[in-house]
Amino acid sequence: MAKKTRIEDIDSEAVINSFRLDDTSIPPEARS
């Protein structure tokens, strides 16, 4: 795994990954 030195990077990836997992249940217009 790549080393992350910034907490912001880790949080951003976690949020993006969670959105990808829920992508089918979230309408495109609801995503910002």
N, C-alpha and C positions, 0 to 999 in steps of 0.2 A: 504493500500500500504506500502511496505517496505521502510524505510527511507534510502536515499542515502546520504552519507557524502562526496563523491568525485564526482566532475563534470565529470571526466573521465568515471566513471561507468555509469552515465546517458547518456553521449554521445555514449558510446559503445553500450548500449542497444538500443538506438534510431537507430543507424546505422544497427545493427543486425536485428532489427524488420523491418526496411525498406527493407533490402535485402530479408527477408522472404516474405514480401508482393509482391515483384517483382520477386520472385524466378522462376515463370513460364516463365517470359519474358527474363531471363538472362541465356545464355548458361553456363553450368558448367565450361567450359574452360575459360570463361571470368571472373569468380570469383577468387579472390586471397585468 
